[in-house]
Amino acid sequence: MDAFGDDTPVYVISVAAQLSGLHPQTLRTYDRLGLVSPGRTQGRGRRYSMRDIVLLREIQRLSQEEGVNLSGIKHILGLQRENARLNDELQRARETLQDLANELESTRAVAARLAQQRRRGESGDAPGGDLVPIRATGVVVWHERGRDR
């Protein structure tokens, strides 16, 4: 893992202010308002990451170019964080769905092989009763022949 990635808090406030084009007091204000949350040293000094600096530039753009007040910017940033969280959750759900689809396909293949063996009489140790497939919403459900559905 990169020890100095985008989230690593390495820039002191004066450097972060210079890189973002803002005054250090503005950075302190944004921190107090919760618009940006820099890392802290043991002595409580602020340390900004590259991600923080990109965020500061976006705050400045929204304020100066779009005319959004700080309360509006805080709301926009909150919505963006929520959107990112939901996208992550959606991606995990898609991966789970794919895993389940793969498992279902594997189960269907095993069931088909067992049914084929049973029809050929190769499976003498199967439980009593003939198994027949019932198709319901694309899923094959097996039950004993002659039993009520």
N, C-alpha and C positions, 0 to 999 in steps of 0.2 A: 504494500500500500504506500502511496506517495505521502511522505511526511509533510510536504508543503503543498497540499492540494487547494482547491478553491475555497474550502471551508476552514482552512487552518488560519487562526487569528494571529497574524504576525505584524501588522502595520499599526504603529502608534498613531494617535489622533492627528498629529500634525501631518504625517505622511498620507493618511487616509483623506484628510481634508484637501490636500494638494491633488491627490489622484482623482478625487470626486469633483473638484472644482467648487467646494463649499468651504465656508469658514468653520474653524473648529467649534465655535460656540453653537453653530447650526447643528453640527453632529451631536453635541451634548443635548440639545433640545430634542432632536429626533430620537435619541436614546431615551430621554425622559418620557416622551410621548409613546414609546413602544413601536416606533416606525422601523427602527433597526435595533438589533440586540448584539452589540459586539461582545467578544469574549473578554474576560477579565484576568488580570494577573493576580498574584497572591496579595499584592498591595492595592488591589481594586482598580488599577489603571486599565483603561480601555485598549483592546487590541482588535483591530478590524481585519477581516478576511477579504479575499478578492470578491467573494460573493456579496459581502456587505458593501463593498465599494460599488459594485454593479447595481445593487439595490439603491444606494444613495444617488447614483446617477439617474435611475428611473424615477425616484422621488422628485429630484430636481426637474426632470423633464415634465412630469405630470403637473408640477406646480407652475413652472415658467411657461412651457409651451401650450399646455392644455388648460391652464387656469384653474386647476382643481385645488381646493383648500386642503389643509393638513388632515382635517377630519375625513374628508372624502378620500384622500390618499390612503389613510389607515383602513378605511372600509374596502377600497379596491385591493389593497395588499392582502387583507383578510380573505376576500373572495378568491384571490389567486392561490393562496395557500390551501384553502378548502378545495378548490378545483384540483390542485395537484394531489391532495390526499385522496379525493374521490377517484381520480385517474389511477392512482396506485392500487386502490381497493378493487376497481374494475379489472385491472390487469391481473390481480391475484385471483379474482373470480373466474376470469377467462381461462387461466391456467388450470384451476380446479376443474372447470367444466371439461377442458380437453383431457385431463387425467381420467375423469369419470367416463367420458366417451370412449377412451382407449380401453378402460377396464370393461365397459359394456361390450365392446367389440370382441375382446378376448373371451369374455364369458359366453357370448353367442357362439363363437367358434368352438369352444369346448362343448357346449350344449349340442351343437350340430354334430360334432364327432361322436358324442355319446348316443345320440339318436340314431346315427348311421350304424354304429356298432350294435345297438339293440335290434335294429331291423334285420341285420345280418345274422343275429343270434350269437355274436361274439362276446356278449356280456352276460354270462350266465349268473353273475352274482348281483345283478341289479334287483332292487326291491320289486315286489309283486305288482301286477297290473301293467298294462301297456300305456306308455306315455304318448300323448298326441299334442301337437302344438296348437295354441290358440293365438291368433294375431290380434293384438290390441294396441293401437297407437304406435305401431312400428316396433313394438317389443314382443318377443316371443315368450309366452308364458306356458309352462308345461304343467299338465295335470294328468291324473290317471284316467284312462279311457273308461267311459261308462259312468264316471262320477258327474254329479250335477255341476254345472258351471256356475 
